[in-house]
Amino acid sequence: MPVYDQPMRKLLGILSPTISWLNEKGSVDVNKVPEDHLEAIKQLERIGVVHKRNNRCYELQKIRLKKLMGNLGIEELVNADPSAPVELN
């Protein structure tokens, strides 16, 4: 299977705008997540990249995401704007 066709690679590519948004925001209250990010956050939660703390806020698990990206051979995620890579600090 070509590298670009791997399902997890595709999923992370599709969800990169939400990953970028969460990375920028840090911790986000569950009830303050915009509708356009809600489904993506739920998918990220299923794969272990987002954690719901005390059932009140979502947090990006950067270490888990970096490990997952490393296993897939991904150096950086590309946001919806191809010139703006997602930096994980």
C-alpha positions as CSV (number, residue, x, y, z in Angstrom):
1,M,0.0,0.0,0.0
2,P,1.5,3.4,-1.0
3,V,2.4,5.6,2.0
4,Y,-0.1,8.3,1.0
5,D,-3.0,5.8,1.0
6,Q,-2.5,4.6,4.6
7,P,-5.8,5.2,6.5
8,M,-4.2,6.7,9.6
9,R,-2.1,9.0,7.5
10,K,-5.2,10.2,5.6
11,L,-7.1,10.6,8.8
12,L,-4.4,12.8,10.4
13,G,-4.3,14.8,7.2
14,I,-8.0,15.4,7.3
15,L,-8.0,16.2,11.0
16,S,-5.0,18.5,10.9
17,P,-7.0,21.7,11.0
18,T,-8.5,20.6,14.3
19,I,-5.2,19.4,15.6
20,S,-3.7,22.8,14.8
21,W,-6.6,24.6,16.5
22,L,-6.3,22.5,19.6
23,N,-2.5,23.0,19.7
24,E,-3.1,26.8,19.5
25,K,-5.9,26.8,22.1
26,G,-4.3,24.4,24.6
27,S,-7.2,23.2,26.8
28,V,-10.7,23.7,25.5
29,D,-14.0,23.4,27.5
30,V,-16.2,20.6,26.2
31,N,-19.2,23.0,25.8
32,K,-17.1,25.6,24.0
33,V,-15.9,23.5,21.1
34,P,-17.1,24.9,17.8
35,E,-19.5,22.7,15.8
36,D,-17.0,22.3,12.9
37,H,-14.4,20.8,15.2
38,L,-16.7,18.6,17.3
39,E,-16.7,15.4,15.1
40,A,-12.9,15.7,14.5
41,I,-12.2,15.9,18.2
42,K,-14.3,12.8,18.8
43,Q,-12.3,10.9,16.2
44,L,-9.0,12.2,17.7
45,E,-10.3,11.0,21.1
46,R,-10.9,7.5,19.8
47,I,-7.4,7.2,18.5
48,G,-5.9,8.6,21.7
49,V,-4.6,11.9,20.5
50,V,-7.2,14.0,22.5
51,H,-8.0,13.4,26.1
52,K,-11.1,14.6,27.9
53,R,-10.0,15.8,31.4
54,N,-12.5,15.5,34.2
55,N,-15.3,15.4,31.6
56,R,-14.9,19.2,31.3
57,C,-12.1,20.0,28.8
58,Y,-10.3,18.5,25.9
59,E,-6.5,18.5,25.7
60,L,-4.2,17.5,22.8
61,Q,-1.9,14.7,23.8
62,K,1.2,16.0,22.0
63,I,3.5,13.1,23.0
64,R,1.0,10.5,21.8
65,L,0.5,12.5,18.5
66,K,4.3,12.7,17.9
67,K,4.7,9.0,18.6
68,L,1.9,8.2,16.2
69,M,3.4,10.5,13.5
70,G,6.8,9.0,14.0
71,N,5.4,5.4,13.6
72,L,3.8,6.6,10.3
73,G,7.0,8.4,9.2
74,I,5.3,11.8,9.2
75,E,7.6,14.7,10.0
76,E,4.9,17.4,10.2
77,L,1.2,17.7,9.6
78,V,0.1,20.1,6.9
79,N,-2.8,22.3,7.7
80,A,-5.6,23.1,5.2
81,D,-3.3,25.8,4.0
82,P,-0.4,23.8,2.5
83,S,2.1,26.6,3.3
84,A,1.3,26.4,7.0
85,P,2.6,23.2,8.7
86,V,1.4,22.3,12.1
87,E,4.1,22.9,14.7
88,L,3.8,20.8,17.9
89,N,5.7,22.6,20.7
